[in-house]
């Protein structure tokens, strides 16, 4: 868990840095176009590649923090253990999606590398953009699978516990920030989702 958390944090920091650089470049390019009619050459290409890289690098941290949108309207009334089991199934499904995207991105990188494809203006190799997505997607899949394992373990513990016992959410027990919190939820949430309720 510590390795996953550390890697996800560094990936997120790198992704944020890339996003910040893209934002600064966009401002400079717009000002250059407006003031002296000289924008940054290839700014659109750099923005497309940079933002895609930023998103893929931030995905592991988002997954670790359970930041994905969850629709739990039909599952709120289920027992705690069943909610955890459904969350585990969801984690496995999203890990499968991450791995599928990582696989197709790596195949795409190999394909455009073999074809010597480059961007239109700057002539940058296109395979860089595809290959840059793979690490973040693979780490996101690893985080999701770890979460699924923790949720299944929590489900088993819930089944063994007394019916009246209140157990902490399996993904919160190792969270140094929120381990004592009853329920970390955004202020606009009307009710605790199955992913964050303790």
N, C-alpha and C positions, 0 to 999 in steps of 0.2 A: 504493500500500500504506500509506503513512504517513497519508494522509487517511482511509482505511478504518479503520485501527487507532485513530486519534485519535477519530473519530466513534463507533466502537464502544465505546471506553473511556468517553467522556462519556455515551453512552446508558446504559451499565451503571451508572455512578455515579448518574445520575438515577433509574434504576430501583431501585437499592439505597436511595436516599433515600426514594422513594415507599413501598417495602416497609417501611422503618424507621418512617415516619410512620404507616402502617397498623397496624403492631405496637403502637406507643405508644398510638394511639387505641383499639385493642382492649383493652389493659390498663386504660386509664382508664375505658372503658365498662363493663368487667366489674367493676372496683372500685366504680364508681358504682352499678351495679345491686345489688351485694352489700351495700354499706355504707349507702347513703342511698336505695336504690330509684329512682335516677335515672340510667339509662344515657344515653350519647350518642345523640341522636335520629338515626336513619338510619344507624347504625353498620354494619349489614349491607350496605346499598347502597354505602356508601363503601368497605367492604372488598372487595366484589366488583369494583368499578371499579378500585380501587387495585391490587389484586393482578394483575388482567388487564393493566393498564398496566405494572406492574413486570416481569412475565414478558416482554412484548413488547419492552421496552427492553433487557432483559438478553440476549435471543436473539442479537443480532449478536456480542457478545463471546464467548458460548458457541460460536457457529459459528466465529469466528476462532481460538479456542483448541482447536478440534476436540473439544469437550466432549460431543458427542452420542454416544449408545451405538452401537457398531458391532459387529455379529455377523460375525466373519471366520473362523468355524470351517472353512468349506469353501475358503477362499482363502489360508490361511497357507502352504500348500505351493507356491503359484504363484510364478513369478519376480517380482523386485522391480518391473520395468517393468509387468507385468500388474496387479499390486496397485495401482500408481499410476493406471493407466487405469481400473480398476474404481472407485477412489476418486473419479476425475474424473466418471464417470457418476453416482455417488451424489451428488456435489456439484450437478450439473445437475438431478437429480431433486428434491433438497431445495430448490434455488432455485426450481424450478417450483412446488413446494408453497407456499413463502413468498409468491410472487407471486399464486398463486390465493387464499390467505388474505387478502392485502392487498386484492386486487380485491373479494372478497366483503365484506370489512369496510367498504370505501368505499361499496359499493352499499348495504349495510345502514345506514350512517350517513345516506346521502341519503334512504333510505326512511323511517327513523324521524324524520328532520328534517322531511320533507314531511308526516308524520302528526302532528307536534307531540307525540310521545310523551315522557313524563317519568317519573322514578322515583316510586314510590307515596308515599313518606313525605316526602322532601325536595323533590320536584318538579324535580329536576335534568334538563336535557335529555338524553335517552338517546343522542343522536347523538354526544355528546362521547366516550362510552365506546367506540363503534365507531371513530370517527375517530382516537382516541388510539393504537389498535393499528397503524395503517398505517405510520407512519415506521419503527418498529422492524422490521416485517416486510419493508419495502422494503430497508432497510439490510442485513438478514440475507441477502436474496436477492443483493444486490450482493457481499457477502463470499463467499457460496458460489460465485458465478460467477467471481470472482477466483481462488478456490482451484481451481476446475476448470481454468482457464487455466494456472495454475502446474503443476498435476499433469500436464496434457497436454504442457507444455513439458518437464517432468521425464521423462515417458515417451519423448519424442523424443530427449532427451539420453542416456537409458539405452540406447536402441537404437543410438545412434552410438558409445557408449563400448565399451571393451574388455570382453569377458565377465567378466574377473576384477576389473574396477574396482568399487570401492565408492563409490557416489554418495550424498550427503546427501539426505534427504527434501526434495522441492521446497518444501514449506510450512515447513520449518525453516530454510532458508538465509537467510531475511529476518527471522527471529525474534531480536531482540536479547537475549532472555532465555535461549533454549534453543539457540542456534545451535551451541554446542560440546557439547551434551549428546548422548549416544549414543541414549538413548531415554527420554523423559519419560513415565512411566506411574504410575498409582496403585499403592500397595503391595499392594492386594488382587488386582491383575491377575496371572494366572498366566503370561501370555505377552504379548509386544508385539502390539498390534493393527496391522492394515494401515495405519491412519490415523496411527500415531505411530512406526513402526519406521523407523530410518535405513538 
